[in-house]
Amino acid sequence: MREENRAERHRQIEEAAYKVLQKRGYGGTSMLAIAKEAKASNETLYRWYRDKRGLFKTMVESNAKATTATLEFAISDGADPLKTLEAVAPVLLSMLLGERAILLNRAAASDESGELGATIAAAGRERVFPLIEALIERGIRAGTLTAPSARTATEWFLNLLIGDQQIRRAIRALSLPSEREIRERAVTAMVAFRKLCAA
């Protein structure tokens, strides 16, 4: 299978998994049900993802891809930490408040096994948080940022940016924000973060 065809097939399988997840929840979602929805063979799903947890890990990573790619590039390129955070803030917030992340979090909240929550944490926060922390650490070492620690500053950044927005989306107390609302919140968060941490 050609690489572009394979990538498209992965996208279709992930779309199918989101549909099944929305209908059945995580506990009721099976590889067979996803395979049927995607019009794929069950064997293909197991060969590509190993198991349901592997598939959902891939889905979380795909959802966070734009954020992690921006951060990884900035770290390898030596980009200015504050400018990078300004660029990544709306991307990260949009992803975290988007329909896919909210669907995954709602499903994780009702998953008594805790498997989906652990998968989201491992492929999401535990992947993104260290990248932001490394970026901030570089800013502290360069003298452009000041904070008790890079970890503390990362927590400040995420709390200022996200606050209770994701939980309010998950419990349906907040509707999907517009792009303008996302940008405005990201700008407000960065203004506050600069006041806290800019040297």
For each residue, the residues with C-beta under 8 A, 3 or more apart:
1: 5 6 9
2: 5 6
3: 6 7
4: 7 8
5: 1 2 8 9
6: 1 2 3 9 10
7: 3 4 10 11
8: 4 5 11 12
9: 1 5 6 12 13 40
10: 6 7 13 14 48 58
11: 7 8 14 15
12: 8 9 15 16 38 40
13: 9 10 16 17 34 38 40 45 48 55
14: 10 11 17 18 55 58 59 62
15: 11 12 18 19 38
16: 12 13 19 20 34 37 38 40
17: 13 14 20 21 29 34 37 38 55 56 59
18: 14 15 21 22 59 100 103
19: 15 16 22 23 37
20: 16 17 23 24 29 33 34 37
21: 17 18 24 25 26 29 103 104 107
22: 18 19 103
23: 19 20 28
24: 20 21 27 28 29 33
25: 21 28 29 107 110 111
26: 21 29 56 107 108 110 111 113 115 116
27: 24 110 111 112 113
28: 23 24 25 33
29: 17 20 21 24 25 26 33 34 52
30: 33 34 52
31: 34 35 42 45 46 49 51 52 55
32: 35 36 42
33: 20 24 28 29 30 36 37
34: 13 16 17 20 29 30 31 37 38 45 55
35: 31 32 38 40 41 42 44 45
36: 32 33 39
37: 16 17 19 20 33 34
38: 12 13 15 16 17 34 35 45
39: 36
40: 9 12 13 16 35 44 45
41: 35 44 45
42: 31 32 35 45 46
43: 46 47
44: 35 40 41 47 48
45: 13 31 34 35 38 40 41 42 48 49 55
46: 31 42 43 49 50 51
47: 43 44
48: 10 13 44 45
49: 31 45 46 52 54 55 58
50: 46 53 54
51: 31 46 54 55
52: 29 30 31 49 55 56
53: 50 56 57 115 119
54: 49 50 51 57 58
55: 13 14 17 31 34 45 49 51 52 58 59
56: 17 26 52 53 59 60 104 116 119 120
57: 53 54 60 61 119 122 123
58: 10 14 49 54 55 61 62 123
59: 14 17 18 55 56 62 63 100 104
60: 56 57 63 64 104 119 120 123 124
61: 57 58 64 65 68 123 127
62: 14 58 59 65
63: 59 60 95 98 100 101 104 124
64: 60 61 67 68 95 123 124 127 128
65: 61 62 68 69
66: 69 70 91 95
67: 64 70 71 88 91 92 95 128
68: 61 64 65 71 72 127 128 131
69: 65 66 72 73
70: 66 67 73 74 84 87 88 91
71: 67 68 74 75 84 88 128 131 132 135
72: 68 69 75 76 131
73: 69 70 76 77 79
74: 70 71 77 79 81 84 87 88 135
75: 71 72 79 131 134 135 138
76: 72 73
77: 73 74
78: 138
79: 73 74 75 83 84
80: 83 84 139 144
81: 74 84 85 135 136 138 139 142 144 145
82: 85 86 139 144 145 190 194 198
83: 79 80 86 87
84: 70 71 74 79 80 81 87 88 135
85: 81 82 88 89 132 135 136 157 190 193
86: 82 83 89 186 190
87: 70 74 83 84 90 91
88: 67 70 71 74 84 85 91 92 132
89: 85 86 92 93 161 186 189 190
90: 87 93 94 182 183 186
91: 66 67 70 87 88 94 95
92: 67 88 89 95 96 128 161
93: 89 90 96 97 161 162 165 182 185 186
94: 90 91 97 98 179 182
95: 63 64 66 67 91 92 98 101
96: 92 93 101 162 165 166
97: 93 94 101 102 165 166 169 176 177 182
98: 63 94 95 101 102 176
99: 102 103 176
100: 18 59 63 103 104
101: 63 95 96 97 98 104 105 124 166
102: 97 98 99 105 106 166 169 170
103: 18 21 22 99 100 106 107
104: 21 56 59 60 63 100 101 107 108 116 120
105: 101 102 108 109 120 166 170
106: 102 103 109 110 170
107: 21 25 26 103 104 110 111 116
108: 26 104 105 111 116 117 120
109: 105 106 117 170
110: 25 26 27 106 107
111: 25 26 27 107 108 114 115 116 117
112: 27
113: 26 27 116
114: 111 117 118
115: 26 53 111 118 119
116: 26 56 104 107 108 111 113 119 120
117: 108 109 111 114 120 121
118: 114 115 121 122
119: 53 56 57 60 115 116 122 123
120: 56 60 104 105 108 116 117 123 124 125
121: 117 118 124 125 126
122: 57 118 119 126 127
123: 57 58 60 61 64 119 120 126 127
124: 60 63 64 101 120 121 127 128
125: 120 121 128 129
126: 121 122 123 129 130
127: 61 64 68 122 123 124 130 131
128: 64 67 68 71 92 124 125 131 132
129: 125 126 132 133 154 158
130: 126 127 133 134
131: 68 71 72 75 127 128 134 135
132: 71 85 88 128 129 135 136 154 157 158
133: 129 130 136 137 150 151 154
134: 75 130 131 137 138 150
135: 71 74 75 81 84 85 131 132 138 139
136: 81 85 132 133 139 140 145 147 150 153 154 157 197
137: 133 134 140 141 150
138: 75 78 81 134 135 141 142
139: 80 81 82 135 136 142 144 145 197
140: 136 137 143 145 146 147 150 153
141: 137 138
142: 81 138 139 145
143: 140 146 199
144: 80 81 82 139 198 199
145: 81 82 136 139 140 142 153 197 198 199
146: 140 143 197 198 199
147: 136 140 150 152 153 156 196 197
148: 152 153
149: 152 153
150: 133 134 136 137 140 147 153 154
151: 133 154 155
152: 147 148 149 155 156
153: 136 140 145 147 148 149 150 156 157 196 197
154: 129 132 133 136 150 151 157 158
155: 151 152 158 159
156: 147 152 153 159 160 193 196 197
157: 85 132 136 153 154 160 161 189 193
158: 129 132 154 155 161 162
159: 155 156 162 163
160: 156 157 163 189 192 193
161: 89 92 93 157 158 185 186 189
162: 93 96 158 159 165 166
163: 159 160
164: 167 168
165: 93 96 97 162 168 169 174 177 185
166: 96 97 101 102 105 162 169 170
167: 164 170 171
168: 164 165 171 173 174
169: 97 102 165 166 172 173 174 175 176
170: 102 105 106 109 166 167
171: 167 168
172: 169
173: 168 169
174: 165 168 169 177
175: 169
176: 97 98 99 169
177: 97 165 174 181 182 185
178: 181 182
179: 94 182 183
180: 183 184
181: 177 178 184 185
182: 90 93 94 97 177 178 179 185 186
183: 90 179 180 186 187
184: 180 181 187 188
185: 93 161 165 177 181 182 188 189
186: 86 89 90 93 161 182 183 189 190
187: 183 184 190 191
188: 184 185 191 192
189: 89 157 160 161 185 186 192 193
190: 82 85 86 89 186 187 193 194
191: 187 188 194 195
192: 160 188 189 195 196
193: 85 156 157 160 189 190 196 197 198
194: 82 190 191 197 198
195: 191 192 198
196: 147 153 156 192 193
197: 136 139 145 146 147 153 156 193 194
198: 82 144 145 146 193 194 195
199: 143 144 145 146
